[in-house]
Amino acid sequence: MKTMNSIKAAKLVSAMFALFIFVIPCVSAETPLWTFGDVKWYSLMESGNLMVGTKSNLLMLDGETGKTIWTREDLGTIKEAEFTELKGTPLILIADNSGWGKQKTKLTAIDTLTGTTVWETEKMKGYTIQISPLYERDLLVFLTISDNRRPKDKPDIYGLRFSTGELLWKNEYSEKVDLYAVEAKAITGAKAMFLGGGGGNSGKYDLSGENPPIFDGDSMYMTYAGLHRYDLNDGQLVWKTLYDVTDGSLKNTNGQAVIDGDVIYTSAKGVIRAIDKNTGTVKWITKDFGNGGIAELQMHDKVLYGRMGGNFYSAKKEEWLERGPMGVVAINTENGSTDWIYKEADDSITNMVVLPSDNVLLIADRKNLIGLDLSSRGKVKEKFKVKLKFKRSLGGSDFAAMAFGIGGSDRRDPPVSIVRQENGTVVIRGKQHLLAFDPATKEIPWSTKYAAPGISGWEQLVMTAIAVTASSASSSSTSALARRGYYNAAYTANKGFSALLGTYQSHILDRFSASKGEANMFYVLTKMKKDGKSGSGLIGVNMLTGMGERQIMFNDKSPDYEVDELAGRLFNLNKGTISCYAIEDKPDNVDNSEAEQEAQ
């Protein structure tokens, strides 16, 4: 369940950026504030506390003191993949699967602050492969399968009332769907966002390679084995349109569906479809745009833009692969014809960012940041093309002319994501590079490159992190709405649950109010020096200035860490013991002499 929650978090922009925008100043690894032993796994909660699994029970530690807040011995020795934190709410869902075949699933919802049971149900069967919360309808949608060792199965669909656990309806998905291998080690929380989900095939499968459902009024649309519309009132299938959606073992090669008026637009295996959302009738189908797929869809001014190609994770090969052709296609939504197609992306492509005020769509390839004119018809125009140049290095000196895409095949670092900042700039990121662009001046105010860290498998880990930012940069945040209190009457009708929500939101508000880090920081895994010693660690780059302002070096060659950016604490698990470290506002005795080298 936790692995699926990490994928779902990729849609939750505000929640996800809160995890990425860490504040990690320099910290001495020899002086922990507190330690706690006999730990099998842990995860940092939105509350700032740590959920911990031991050999015999489940407990919650106070992030500040390390003291036990609550213990649940009755839940047994649950695994890290058997719980889901519903962000923006006080609930943690614990799944207990037992037996073989059509086994029952006992689902327990507990209050993260007190550990008390809010509700529990045994109405579901099977292994959960996806959870989709719809907070404003007081609804949780679960998809389960009878055996999670199968790569293909027909899921059951359950609708539960979020506040009480009441089973509202149940149905069976009408087709068997392709599932995706789950990584062996489930890394959660901020670790999952920064370091990825783990390594190796666990032999289990879920829907992590596909997009979650999208909701529209009383309807839910699922894009597995085609497009399916279900009624949220009773869970019944309204209509279905079948077509192949799977690109082998590659994950997330299809863009999230887009609804505009009475039409829903989907992409699958390089083809875009316009489907009448009332009847399921296919209005038009585009031509096939190639093996790179259409991994992202965006609507602007009644024109549908699709990104061709990109970087995709292969569950079979357990590595990230580039798939082309790479570029952007503009589709006339009236008839599905191609307004224009841009094929000049050079051997790499990022996500798309639309700048409405500039009438520009931004992408980057391995050499340039490219602004495409959104008013183009028939033939695309480049409003500008800015070469990706670097002015300064951070960390160690092992750069060897490293720039985006320059060097041998083992040294290439193509940009993967573009993220818009609050000051209007956009930041382009590869595994070892960061660069800011100001759309107003068409200039690069800052750029950095940093050395490869001495941690095994770092490229796969960092690649997962920046791919998450790329896939979610344009998405909406359901949990952000929940944090701001956008609940409907179903919540206020349940007084007990309403009080629970109020207590939790007050706690979260206090955490944000007490936050000592306001800067927009992004942390890169790199090689560095401190007190005359070299090692691997994180450098915190202020995304508004490009300056490295924070730093931490790891003594641990395989760090298993999480960071509470609001409270200024870092947690690391080593040999069964969690250690908590205070994070200082100003780094002292940090040797950044190499960080100010000027790149040619």
Secondary structure as GFF3:
##gff-version 3
##sequence-region A 1 600
A	DSSP	alpha_helix	2	9	.	.	.	ID=ss1
A	DSSP	alpha_helix	13	20	.	.	.	ID=ss2
A	DSSP	beta_strand	34	36	.	.	.	ID=ss3
A	DSSP	beta_strand	41	44	.	.	.	ID=ss4
A	DSSP	beta_strand	50	53	.	.	.	ID=ss5
A	DSSP	beta_strand	58	61	.	.	.	ID=ss6
A	DSSP	beta_strand	68	72	.	.	.	ID=ss7
A	DSSP	three_ten_helix	80	82	.	.	.	ID=ss8
A	DSSP	beta_strand	83	85	.	.	.	ID=ss9
A	DSSP	beta_strand	91	97	.	.	.	ID=ss10
A	DSSP	beta_strand	104	111	.	.	.	ID=ss11
A	DSSP	beta_strand	117	125	.	.	.	ID=ss12
A	DSSP	beta_strand	127	134	.	.	.	ID=ss13
A	DSSP	three_ten_helix	135	137	.	.	.	ID=ss14
A	DSSP	beta_strand	139	145	.	.	.	ID=ss15
A	DSSP	beta_strand	152	153	.	.	.	ID=ss16
A	DSSP	beta_strand	156	161	.	.	.	ID=ss17
A	DSSP	beta_strand	167	172	.	.	.	ID=ss18
A	DSSP	beta_strand	177	178	.	.	.	ID=ss19
A	DSSP	beta_strand	180	183	.	.	.	ID=ss20
A	DSSP	alpha_helix	189	195	.	.	.	ID=ss21
A	DSSP	beta_strand	201	206	.	.	.	ID=ss22
A	DSSP	beta_strand	214	216	.	.	.	ID=ss23
A	DSSP	beta_strand	219	222	.	.	.	ID=ss24
A	DSSP	beta_strand	227	231	.	.	.	ID=ss25
A	DSSP	beta_strand	237	241	.	.	.	ID=ss26
A	DSSP	beta_strand	258	260	.	.	.	ID=ss27
A	DSSP	beta_strand	263	268	.	.	.	ID=ss28
A	DSSP	beta_strand	271	276	.	.	.	ID=ss29
A	DSSP	beta_strand	282	285	.	.	.	ID=ss30
A	DSSP	beta_strand	294	300	.	.	.	ID=ss31
A	DSSP	beta_strand	303	314	.	.	.	ID=ss32
A	DSSP	beta_strand	319	332	.	.	.	ID=ss33
A	DSSP	beta_strand	338	342	.	.	.	ID=ss34
A	DSSP	beta_strand	353	355	.	.	.	ID=ss35
A	DSSP	three_ten_helix	356	358	.	.	.	ID=ss36
A	DSSP	beta_strand	360	364	.	.	.	ID=ss37
A	DSSP	beta_strand	368	373	.	.	.	ID=ss38
A	DSSP	beta_strand	382	387	.	.	.	ID=ss39
A	DSSP	beta_strand	392	394	.	.	.	ID=ss40
A	DSSP	beta_strand	417	420	.	.	.	ID=ss41
A	DSSP	beta_strand	426	429	.	.	.	ID=ss42
A	DSSP	beta_strand	433	437	.	.	.	ID=ss43
A	DSSP	beta_strand	447	450	.	.	.	ID=ss44
A	DSSP	alpha_helix	458	472	.	.	.	ID=ss45
A	DSSP	alpha_helix	478	483	.	.	.	ID=ss46
A	DSSP	alpha_helix	489	493	.	.	.	ID=ss47
A	DSSP	alpha_helix	495	513	.	.	.	ID=ss48
A	DSSP	beta_strand	521	530	.	.	.	ID=ss49
A	DSSP	beta_strand	533	542	.	.	.	ID=ss50
A	DSSP	beta_strand	548	554	.	.	.	ID=ss51
A	DSSP	beta_strand	561	564	.	.	.	ID=ss52
A	DSSP	beta_strand	569	574	.	.	.	ID=ss53
A	DSSP	beta_strand	577	582	.	.	.	ID=ss54
A	DSSP	three_ten_helix	593	596	.	.	.	ID=ss55
###
